[in-house]
């Protein structure tokens, strides 16, 4: 699909996007701003920037999105994800003066990956038998469901030994824009609801007390310098490879935590708050995927009901 560029106009869409970014910079969380910058500079401007705003319409935008889904990655290796396409559409809605009516093709729901119980137990046993600060971090995620950025930003002062509480009030992220380059930042969490207190069980507290360092040291390094998420992911991947376990993304620990909590009978509202979600429906729709054995229990209950 080829999207033609029009001639010079009195108001180019590129001018509108540049002005919008400049206007929004002071109001947005820096990581959100960098995401908008990258979406605009890498995808929207090259294809739509030379259009006059009045020339743009939903037909052009629909063609643009379909093209991106087909072969729109910057590295030329196929199409962008549906989530990224939604980010682009959101910016179009923010910056164009007419109602955006762009549809995404049907795509099957992608079920999130979780660890099988046997593999999870193998991982836990290894981490406990060779306990280090880095291994403790993986255990902490297994027992709390925190995100990798939240984990990397943790200091020992965020773990209260007396109350057995974990304070999540920041996250670590590496951002990149053409104007600012690459930056490692520690910022407030993903959303307002992500700032939360998580009770720690006796099991995980045993290791927290064993490894506890100075209050201002980072938990994963026990030094005043942190390890950033990308490097910690590499360590996690090496552990899985060493144990000959299926390669699941680090975020699978969070998915697994949510699923196990439901299997143990945790109520959805409590789980939603533990995960830092703004409402229960997010928890149920994205993270909680009961295993077949639980589904079988549900239908078997009917046997007793009809006796």
N, C-alpha and C positions, 0 to 999 in steps of 0.2 A: 504494500500500500504506500503510495507516495502522497505526501501532503505538500501541496504547493505553497510557496511563500508569495505574498502579495507585494506590491510596490510600496514606496514610501508613503506614509500617511501622517495625518496631523496628530494622532495619538497612538503610538505603538504599544502593544501589550507588554513588551520588554520594559518600557518606561514605567508602566503601572506596577509591574512586579518589583522593579528596583525600588520604587517609592514605598511600596507596601512593606518590603523587607526592612527598609530603613526605619519606617514608622513603628513596626512591631518589635524591633530589637530590644528596646528597654522594657517592654511589657511581658516578654516571654522568658520562660526558663531557658538557660543557654543551650541545653541539649536539644530542646524543641526548636529553637532558632536555627541551630546548625543543621538539623534534619530538614527544615524548610529550605534553607540555603542550598543544600545538596540536591534536593528534589527539583528545585527551580533551575539551578545552573546546569545540572546533568541531564534533565529530561524535558522540562517545559520550555525553557528559552530556546534551545537548539531547533525545536520544531514549530513552536507557536510564537516565539518572540517577535518576529517580523510582521505579524498580522496587526492590522488596526483592530482595536477592541470591537468596533462596530461591525467588522467583517466576520468575527467569530460567531459561531452558532453551534447548536448541539450536534448537528451532523458532522461538522469538522472535529469536534471534541470526541465524538464516538469513534470516528476513524482513528484518531490519535491514540486513544486508549487501547483499541484493538491491536494497533500496530505495536504498541509497547508490550502487550501481553504475548504477542507472537515472537518478536525479536527486538526487545527494547533494552536489554541489559547493556550497561556501558562497556563491559568487556567483550561484548559480541557473542556471548555464550548462551543465546536463547532469550526467552522472554522474562519480564519482571514478574514478581509474585503478585497474587491477588491482593495481599495486604498492602504492598507498595503501590499498586494501582489505586487502592482506596485512599492512600495518602495524597496521591496526585489529584484525584477528584476533589478531595477536601480543600486543597489549595485553590483549585479552579473555582470552587464555590465561594471562597473567601475573596477572590480578586476579580471576579467578573460580575457585571451589573445585571445579568439576567439569570433566570432559574436554570440551573444545570440539571439536565435529564440524560445522564449517561448510564448505560446498563452494562454490567459485567456478565460474560457468558456463564452458563451453569458449570460448576465444578464440584466434584464429590467432596463431602466434608472430610477433612483430614483428621483422623483420630490421633490424639497425642500419644506419645510413647511413654510407657512406664516400665520399671524393672519387674520382672517376674520375681516372686517371693524367694525362690531358691537362689537366684543371682544376687538379690538384695542382701540376703543373709551371708553369702560368700563375701560380698563387698564389706559388709559391716564387720565380719570376723577378722578380715585382713586389716582394716583400719584400726581396730581395737588392739590387735596383736602387735602392731607396729605403730603405736600412737606417737604422732608428731603434731606440730601446730598445723601443718598443711592437711594432715589426715583428719585432725579434729574438725577442720572447717567443713570437710565433706560430711562427717558425722553430724555436725550441727545442722546442715541443710536437710539431711535425712530426717532429723527430729523436729525441724521447725518450718521447713518449706520456704526459707528465705531465698531471695534472688542472689545471683552471683555478685552483682554490683553492691548489694547491701552487705554481703559477707566480706568482700574485699575492703570495705570502708569501716568495718567493725574495729573498735579498740576495746581493750580490756575494761575500760571504764563503762562500756555499754552493757557489761554483764554484772548484775548485782548479785553477789554470792549470798547475801543475807535473805533477800526476798525471792531468790531464784527466778529473776526476770531478765529478759533480753530486751534492750531498748533499740528499736530500729528508727533512726532519725536522719539517716543520710545514705547516699549511694555513690558509687564510683563509676565514672564513665569516661571513655576517651572519645573526643569529638574532633571533627576535621572540617574546615572550610578553606576555600582558596584564599580568603583574606586574612585569616588568623592562623592557618596551619593546623598542626595536630596538638591537642591539649588534653592532659589527664586532669580531670576535675572531680572534686567531692562536693556533691550538691544535696539539697533536700531530696527525699525519695521520689519515686515515679509519680505519685499523686498524693493529695492530702490524706486520703484514707490509708496510704502506705506507711505513714508515720504511726507506729503502733508499739505496744508492749506485748511480748510473747512469754508466757510462763515456760520455764525449762524443767523437764522431768529429772528425777533423781539420777537416772542413768547418765544423761549428758552432763549433768552438774558434777558428777564424779571426775570426769575428764577435764572439765573447765577449772576445777579447783587444783587438779594435778598440774596443769600446764600454765596457770595464771601468771602473767608477768606484770610489769609496771602499768599503771592505769593509762598512760599515754601511748603505750605500744600497740601496734596493730596485732590483732589476734592471729592472723595467718603467718606472720613473720616473727612476732614477739620482738620487733624492733620499731624504731620510730619512722621507718620507711615501709610503705606497703608493697604488696605485689598486685599488679593490675589484672583485671578480669581475663584478658586474652592469654596472659602467661599462666594464670592459674588453671585455665581450661586445658592448656597443654599438659600440665601436671596431672590433672584428673584423667585425661585421655591415656596417659602413660600407665596410670594405675589400672584402668580397665584392660588395657592391652596385656599388662603383666599377669593379670588374673584370668586372661583368656575369656573375658566377659563380652557380650554384645556391645558394640559401640553405640551408646545412647548419649544424646546431648546433655550437657550439665543441667539444663532446665528440666530434664526428665526426673531429677531428684525432687523437684517441686511438684510435678504432676503425681509422682509416686506417693509423696507425703499426703496430698489431698485424698487420693484414692484409698490409702490405708486408713486414714482417719475416718472416712465414711464406713469402711469395712468394720472398724472397731466401734461404730455406733455414735460417732461424733455428730452433733446436730449441725445443720447447714449454716445457721447464723454464726455460731462460734467459729466454724471453719473459715467462713468468709472473712471474719475479722482477723483471724490468725494469718491469713494470706494477704491481708491488706487490700481487699476488694471493696469497691464502693457499694455493691449490693450483692445479694445472695445469688441472683440469676447468673451473674458473671462466673461465680464459682461453679455452679452446676453445669453451665453450658460449655465452659472451657476446660476446667481442670478435673472434674469428677467423672470418672468413667468406670462404673462397677464392673468387676470381672464376671465371667460367665457363671462361676459358681454361685455368686450372689443372685444373679438373674434366675438361676435354676431354683434357688431357695424361694424366690418370690412366687414362681408358678407352682411349686410343690405345696406351698401354703394353702392353695385352693383345694388340695386333696382333703386336708383336715376340715376345711370350711364346709365342704359339701357332704361330709359324713353324717 
